[in-house]
Amino acid sequence: MDGQVNRVPDGGFGWVIVAAVAIINMTNQSILSVFGQLFGGELRRMNEDTFTAALITNLNSLALNFSGLFIGPAIKSFKPRNVAICGCLFVSLGLLICSMATESWHFIVGYSFFVGFGLGLISPSTFMAINSYFSSKRGRAVGVSLAGAGVGQVFMPHVVRYFLDNYDFQIAVLAMAMVSLTGIFGAMFLKPLNPPLQHNNRKHIRLLSEKDVEKCQVTPQAETVHQPSEESFSKKMLSRLVQALDLELLKDFVFWSIIVGMALVYTATINFTMIFPSFLRHSVDLNSQLVATCMSVVAFADIICRLLLPCLTDYLRIPYRVVFLLGTLGLFVARMFLAETKDLRVIIAMSVLTGMMKSATVINNNLTISSHCRSEKLAGGLGLSMMSKGLIVITVGQLLGWIRDYFDSYVICLYAQSVILFLVVIVWSPEIYYRYRRQKRTTTKSIETTIEAGVEEVAKLNA
């Protein structure tokens, strides 16, 4: 893990950063939750159907996750604070474009690409800022910062409703663009704890190019001998690309297991969020008020557990990946019960369980990466994780949508999500157990060696 754990203050100014990140999440990440409320009426006015709305949101998710291709080099070269500021600017600019939209493709440009890319820059950069200030309390810090997004999801719909009821669509979107800009105020507090790593991608690539240019400018007599080959230059540039993106992480099978497993859980969660209201309305026959109540129960359980769960897991020192696995198992159980019942009491209980277990996976997503990657590889690890989510969402996510449409059943779609969640559980569990047993044997052996050495030392002293 991080080699600087002993030098981490585990608080102090770090809590100021946590509050700043909570503000950023409240004013930017929560925008995703009001897409239908904010843009639904305008899309209907343009005579666009559900397919267009789904395309806009899917492309937004794609842009958000594929920003991971740039996030590692960006954080290394420009620091988390500057990357987060750029993310807030992209989100605000995207909403500004949407406010002037007259055709649906304007929303694709503004919301799908600009807003998606901006949110993709914000998430890992803010996590990196928190990560450097905390060790044993890292889970609590991340939980509080992510609770900001939950609070935003509670209040933002009311802000949108106020502007839509009292003004018009354009003013409402402009207001949201201004709200997102307040995230820059929070980003200004993201002061790095340690000096930047000695890994400047721009400098390395510039020096590499200058070195090859110098080789090309040798004397004419030596030109034929020292002229660099195109193949050699390509290999050097490829090596720099691998280093910049930390692609050597992909040699690690466990890292593959982590990022693919988390991407599958992420995809199942997105699909559930999309179909849950329709499932309650059409499969369980609940009225709109009860549907809203169940959704609110999920949201409030999620927020509360984002605040309380890390305190418990940090105190018990449960590994982040184990907590993520338990959250995945809980989501699987909740899905199975929901698919098998129409009892309102059971549905409310499973809504609570869903919110609790969702918080366990959301909080421990980036934390799992941080516990597996060395500090200098963390930015690249977060980027590769985001890219895997983008690939899984556009493939497995579309497959889940096809299953729902082909069978015309929300229940079967819940079962399909359950299969995906259970697959992650059965793949991760043996590996985590094996690593736990190996670590336990290593620890026991180390203790025995220490005791034996102590006994021998005492024997020598007595002799």
matplotlib code that plots the C-alpha trace (Angstrom):
import matplotlib.pyplot as plt

x = [0.0, 1.1, 4.7, 4.0, 1.4, 3.4, 3.7, 0.0, -1.6, -4.9, -6.9, -6.0, -6.3, -7.5, -11.0, -11.1, -10.4, -13.1, -15.6, -14.4, -14.8, -18.3, -19.2, -17.8, -19.8, -23.0, -22.9, -21.6, -22.0, -25.6, -26.5, -26.7, -29.8, -31.9, -31.4, -34.9, -36.5, -34.3, -34.3, -37.4, -39.9, -37.6, -36.9, -40.7, -41.2, -38.6, -40.7, -37.8, -38.5, -37.1, -34.4, -32.9, -32.9, -31.2, -28.6, -27.7, -27.3, -25.3, -23.0, -22.6, -21.5, -19.2, -17.5, -17.3, -15.5, -13.3, -11.9, -9.9, -7.6, -6.3, -6.8, -3.5, -1.2, -3.4, -3.1, 0.6, 1.3, -1.2, -2.0, -5.5, -6.6, -6.2, -7.8, -10.8, -11.1, -11.1, -13.7, -16.1, -15.5, -16.3, -19.5, -20.6, -19.7, -21.7, -24.8, -24.3, -24.4, -27.5, -29.3, -29.0, -30.1, -32.5, -31.9, -31.3, -27.7, -26.9, -27.7, -25.3, -22.5, -23.2, -24.5, -23.0, -19.5, -18.8, -20.7, -19.6, -16.0, -16.0, -17.5, -14.9, -12.1, -13.7, -14.1, -10.5, -8.8, -10.8, -10.2, -6.4, -6.5, -8.2, -6.1, -2.9, -4.2, -5.7, -4.6, -6.6, -9.5, -9.5, -12.8, -14.5, -13.1, -14.3, -17.7, -18.3, -17.1, -19.5, -22.3, -22.2, -23.4, -26.2, -27.3, -27.2, -29.5, -32.0, -32.0, -31.2, -34.6, -36.2, -33.9, -34.6, -38.4, -38.3, -36.6, -38.8, -42.0, -41.1, -39.0, -38.3, -36.0, -33.2, -33.0, -33.2, -30.2, -28.2, -28.9, -27.5, -24.5, -23.9, -24.4, -21.7, -19.3, -19.4, -17.4, -14.4, -14.5, -14.2, -11.5, -9.3, -8.8, -7.4, -3.8, -1.4, 0.2, 3.4, 5.5, 4.5, 6.0, 9.1, 7.0, 6.3, 4.9, 5.2, 8.9, 9.8, 8.2, 9.8, 13.2, 12.8, 11.9, 14.8, 17.2, 16.2, 16.4, 20.0, 20.9, 19.5, 21.7, 25.1, 27.8, 27.2, 30.1, 28.4, 24.9, 24.6, 25.9, 24.0, 20.7, 18.0, 15.8, 12.1, 11.6, 13.7, 11.9, 8.5, 9.6, 10.7, 7.4, 5.5, 7.5, 6.7, 3.0, 3.0, 4.7, 2.4, -0.8, 0.7, -0.3, 2.1, -0.7, -2.4, 0.2, -1.3, -4.1, -5.5, -5.8, -7.7, -10.1, -10.6, -11.4, -13.6, -15.5, -16.1, -17.2, -19.7, -21.2, -21.2, -23.1, -25.7, -26.2, -26.8, -29.2, -31.1, -31.3, -32.8, -35.5, -36.4, -39.2, -40.7, -40.4, -42.3, -44.9, -45.6, -44.5, -45.5, -48.4, -47.5, -48.9, -46.6, -46.5, -45.3, -42.8, -41.3, -41.3, -39.3, -36.8, -36.4, -35.8, -33.0, -31.5, -31.7, -30.3, -27.4, -26.6, -26.7, -24.5, -22.0, -21.5, -21.7, -20.4, -16.8, -16.6, -17.4, -15.2, -12.3, -12.6, -12.7, -10.0, -11.9, -10.1, -11.8, -12.2, -13.9, -16.4, -17.0, -17.6, -20.0, -21.9, -22.1, -23.4, -26.0, -27.1, -27.5, -29.7, -31.8, -32.4, -33.5, -36.0, -37.4, -37.8, -39.8, -42.2, -45.0, -45.3, -44.8, -43.1, -40.5, -40.0, -39.4, -36.9, -35.1, -35.0, -33.2, -30.8, -30.2, -29.3, -27.0, -25.2, -24.9, -23.1, -20.6, -19.7, -19.6, -17.4, -15.0, -14.6, -11.6, -10.4, -10.0, -7.8, -5.8, -5.2, -3.9, -1.8, 1.3, 0.9, 2.8, 0.6, -2.7, -3.7, -3.2, -5.0, -8.1, -8.0, -7.8, -10.7, -12.8, -12.0, -13.1, -16.4, -16.9, -16.4, -18.6, -21.4, -21.6, -21.5, -23.0, -25.3, -26.7, -27.2, -29.2, -31.4, -31.9, -32.9, -35.5, -37.0, -36.8, -38.6, -40.7, -40.1, -38.5, -38.3, -36.1, -33.9, -33.5, -32.5, -29.9, -28.4, -28.3, -26.4, -23.8, -23.5, -23.2, -20.5, -18.4, -19.0, -17.9, -14.8, -13.6, -14.3, -11.8, -9.0, -9.6, -9.8, -6.5, -4.7, -6.1, -4.8, -1.4, -1.1, -2.0, 0.6, 3.2, 2.3, 2.3, 5.7, 7.1, 5.9, 7.4, 10.7, 10.7, 10.0, 12.7, 15.2, 14.3, 14.7, 18.1, 19.1, 18.0, 19.9, 23.1, 22.7, 22.2, 25.2]
y = [0.0, 3.6, 3.8, 7.1, 6.0, 6.9, 10.5, 11.0, 13.3, 11.4, 14.6, 18.2, 20.2, 17.0, 17.6, 20.9, 19.1, 16.6, 19.5, 21.0, 17.8, 17.4, 20.8, 19.8, 16.6, 18.4, 20.9, 18.7, 15.0, 15.4, 16.9, 13.3, 12.7, 15.5, 14.7, 13.5, 16.3, 19.0, 17.9, 15.6, 18.3, 20.0, 16.6, 16.0, 19.5, 18.5, 15.3, 13.1, 9.6, 7.6, 6.2, 9.6, 10.3, 6.9, 7.6, 11.0, 9.4, 6.4, 8.6, 10.7, 7.6, 6.6, 10.0, 10.1, 6.7, 7.1, 10.3, 7.7, 7.5, 11.0, 11.2, 9.5, 11.8, 14.8, 14.4, 13.7, 16.7, 19.3, 18.3, 17.2, 20.8, 22.0, 18.9, 19.3, 23.0, 22.0, 19.4, 22.0, 24.3, 21.5, 20.7, 24.4, 24.8, 21.7, 23.0, 26.4, 24.6, 22.7, 26.0, 27.2, 23.8, 23.8, 20.2, 16.9, 16.7, 19.8, 17.9, 15.1, 17.7, 19.6, 17.0, 13.7, 14.9, 18.1, 17.3, 13.6, 14.4, 17.1, 14.7, 12.1, 14.5, 15.5, 12.1, 10.7, 14.1, 14.8, 11.2, 11.7, 14.9, 13.1, 10.0, 11.9, 13.2, 10.0, 6.5, 4.7, 7.3, 7.2, 5.4, 7.9, 10.8, 9.4, 8.5, 12.1, 13.6, 11.3, 12.1, 15.5, 14.0, 12.3, 15.6, 17.2, 14.5, 15.4, 19.2, 19.6, 18.4, 21.1, 23.7, 22.5, 22.5, 26.1, 27.4, 25.4, 26.5, 30.1, 30.7, 28.6, 25.7, 28.0, 29.9, 26.6, 25.1, 28.4, 28.3, 24.7, 25.9, 28.6, 26.1, 23.8, 26.7, 26.9, 23.7, 25.7, 27.4, 23.9, 22.9, 25.8, 24.1, 20.9, 21.6, 18.7, 17.3, 16.3, 17.9, 16.6, 13.2, 13.3, 12.1, 14.9, 13.4, 16.7, 17.1, 13.5, 13.5, 16.9, 15.7, 12.5, 14.4, 16.8, 14.0, 12.4, 15.7, 16.2, 12.8, 13.8, 17.0, 15.3, 16.1, 14.9, 12.4, 10.6, 11.1, 7.6, 6.0, 7.9, 8.6, 7.1, 4.5, 5.0, 1.7, 2.8, 6.1, 4.3, 1.9, 4.8, 6.7, 3.5, 3.0, 6.6, 6.0, 2.8, 4.7, 7.8, 5.6, 3.1, 0.3, -2.1, -2.5, -4.6, -7.3, -8.0, -10.5, -9.4, -5.8, -7.1, -9.0, -5.9, -3.4, -5.8, -6.9, -3.3, -2.4, -5.2, -4.1, -0.5, -1.5, -3.5, -0.6, 1.9, -0.5, -1.0, 2.7, 3.1, 0.3, 0.5, 3.1, 1.3, -2.1, -0.8, 0.9, -1.9, -5.1, -4.4, -2.1, 0.7, 4.2, 7.1, 8.2, 4.8, 4.6, 8.0, 6.8, 3.7, 5.7, 8.2, 5.3, 4.1, 7.6, 8.2, 4.8, 5.5, 8.9, 7.6, 4.7, 6.8, 8.6, 5.7, 2.6, 3.9, 4.6, 0.9, -0.6, 1.6, 0.8, -3.0, -2.6, -4.6, -4.4, -2.1, -4.8, -7.1, -4.4, -3.9, -7.7, -7.7, -4.8, -6.7, -9.8, -7.6, -6.1, -9.6, -10.6, -7.5, -8.1, -11.6, -10.6, -7.8, -10.1, -12.6, -10.4, -7.8, -7.3, -3.6, -4.2, -6.5, -4.0, -1.2, -3.4, -4.3, -0.6, 0.1, -2.8, -1.6, 1.9, 0.5, -1.9, 0.6, 2.9, 0.1, -0.3, 3.4, 4.3, 1.4, 1.7, 4.0, 2.8, -0.7, 0.6, 2.7, -0.4, -2.4, 0.2, 1.9, 5.7, 6.5, 4.2, 5.2, 7.9, 5.4, 2.7, 5.0, 5.8, 2.2, 1.4, 4.1, 2.9, -0.7, 0.7, 2.5, -0.7, -2.8, -0.2, 0.0, -3.8, -5.5, -2.5, -2.7, -6.4, -5.9, -3.4, -5.9, -8.6, -6.2, -5.4, -8.9, -10.6, -7.5, -8.2, -6.1, -9.2, -11.1, -8.0, -8.1, -11.8, -10.9, -8.2, -10.8, -13.2, -10.5, -9.6, -13.3, -13.8, -11.2, -12.8, -16.3, -15.1, -12.7, -14.8, -17.7, -15.3, -13.0, -16.0, -17.4, -14.1, -13.8, -17.3, -16.6, -13.3, -15.0, -17.7, -15.1, -13.1, -16.2, -17.2, -13.7, -13.7, -17.2, -16.1, -13.0, -15.1, -17.6, -14.8, -13.4, -16.7, -17.2, -13.7, -14.4, -17.7, -16.0, -13.4, -16.0, -18.0]
z = [0.0, 0.5, 1.7, 3.4, 5.9, 9.0, 7.8, 7.0, 9.6, 9.5, 9.9, 10.6, 7.4, 5.8, 7.2, 5.5, 2.3, 3.1, 3.5, 0.3, -1.6, -0.1, -1.5, -4.9, -4.9, -3.7, -6.5, -9.4, -8.8, -7.8, -11.2, -12.6, -10.3, -11.8, -15.5, -16.1, -14.1, -15.8, -19.4, -19.6, -20.5, -23.0, -24.8, -25.0, -26.4, -29.1, -29.7, -28.7, -27.2, -24.4, -26.7, -27.1, -23.3, -22.8, -25.4, -23.8, -20.3, -21.6, -23.6, -20.4, -18.5, -21.3, -21.4, -17.6, -17.4, -20.5, -19.0, -17.1, -20.1, -19.3, -15.5, -14.5, -16.6, -15.8, -12.0, -12.2, -14.4, -13.1, -9.5, -8.2, -7.4, -11.0, -12.4, -10.1, -11.2, -14.8, -14.1, -12.6, -15.5, -18.0, -16.1, -16.1, -19.8, -20.7, -18.9, -20.5, -23.9, -22.9, -21.9, -25.5, -27.0, -29.9, -31.0, -29.2, -30.4, -28.5, -25.3, -26.5, -26.9, -23.7, -21.2, -22.6, -23.4, -21.5, -18.3, -18.4, -19.0, -16.3, -13.7, -14.7, -13.9, -10.5, -8.9, -9.0, -8.4, -5.3, -4.0, -4.6, -2.5, 0.4, 0.1, 0.9, 4.2, 5.7, 6.5, 9.3, 9.0, 5.2, 4.9, 7.2, 5.2, 1.9, 3.3, 4.6, 1.2, -0.7, 1.6, 0.0, -3.2, -1.3, 0.3, -3.1, -4.4, -1.7, -2.2, -5.9, -7.2, -5.1, -6.6, -10.1, -9.4, -8.1, -11.3, -13.7, -11.9, -11.6, -14.7, -17.8, -18.9, -20.0, -16.7, -14.8, -16.6, -16.3, -12.6, -12.4, -14.4, -11.8, -9.0, -10.5, -10.6, -6.8, -6.9, -7.9, -4.4, -2.9, -5.3, -4.2, -0.9, -2.3, -1.2, -1.7, 1.5, -0.2, -3.0, -6.5, -7.4, -9.6, -12.5, -14.9, -18.1, -20.1, -19.1, -19.8, -23.2, -24.1, -23.0, -24.9, -28.1, -27.6, -27.1, -30.4, -32.2, -31.0, -32.3, -35.7, -35.7, -35.5, -38.0, -41.6, -41.3, -38.4, -39.7, -41.2, -38.0, -35.3, -37.0, -34.7, -36.2, -36.4, -34.6, -31.7, -31.3, -31.4, -28.7, -26.5, -27.0, -26.3, -23.1, -22.1, -22.8, -20.7, -17.9, -18.1, -18.0, -15.6, -18.0, -16.2, -13.6, -16.3, -15.8, -12.3, -12.5, -9.1, -10.4, -13.4, -11.1, -9.0, -11.8, -13.8, -10.7, -9.6, -13.1, -13.1, -9.8, -11.0, -14.2, -12.2, -9.9, -12.7, -14.4, -11.1, -10.5, -14.0, -13.7, -10.0, -10.3, -13.3, -11.5, -8.5, -10.7, -13.2, -11.6, -8.0, -8.9, -6.4, -6.9, -7.6, -4.0, -2.7, -5.6, -4.5, -0.8, -1.7, -3.7, -0.8, 1.6, -0.7, -0.8, 2.9, 3.8, 1.4, 3.0, 6.6, 5.8, 3.9, 7.2, 9.7, 7.9, 7.5, 11.2, 11.9, 9.3, 10.1, 13.8, 13.1, 10.4, 7.8, 4.5, 1.9, -0.6, 1.9, 2.7, -1.0, -1.4, 1.5, -0.1, -3.3, -1.5, 0.2, -3.1, -4.5, -1.5, -1.9, -5.6, -5.1, -2.4, -4.5, -7.5, -5.4, -3.4, -3.7, 0.0, 0.7, 4.1, 2.5, -0.3, 2.2, 4.1, 0.9, -0.1, 3.1, 2.5, -1.0, 0.1, 2.9, 0.6, -2.2, 0.1, 1.0, -2.7, -3.6, -0.6, -1.0, -4.8, -5.0, -1.6, -2.9, -5.7, -3.2, -1.0, -3.9, -5.8, -4.6, -4.2, -7.4, -9.4, -7.8, -10.3, -13.2, -11.3, -10.8, -14.5, -15.7, -13.3, -14.8, -18.4, -17.4, -16.1, -19.4, -21.4, -19.2, -19.1, -22.9, -23.3, -20.3, -19.5, -23.0, -22.6, -19.4, -21.3, -24.1, -21.6, -20.1, -23.5, -25.0, -22.1, -21.3, -17.7, -14.9, -12.7, -15.2, -15.5, -11.7, -11.9, -14.6, -12.3, -9.5, -11.7, -12.4, -8.7, -7.7, -10.3, -8.6, -5.2, -6.3, -8.2, -5.5, -2.4, -2.9, -3.9, -0.9, 1.5, 0.0, 0.4, 4.0, 4.9, 3.3, 5.1, 8.4, 7.9, 7.1, 10.2, 12.4, 11.0, 11.6, 15.2, 15.8, 14.3, 16.6, 19.7, 18.8, 18.3, 21.6, 23.4, 21.8, 22.9, 26.5, 26.5, 25.3, 28.0, 30.7, 29.5]

ax = plt.figure().add_subplot(projection="3d")
ax.plot(x, y, z, "-o")
ax.set_aspect("equal")
plt.show()
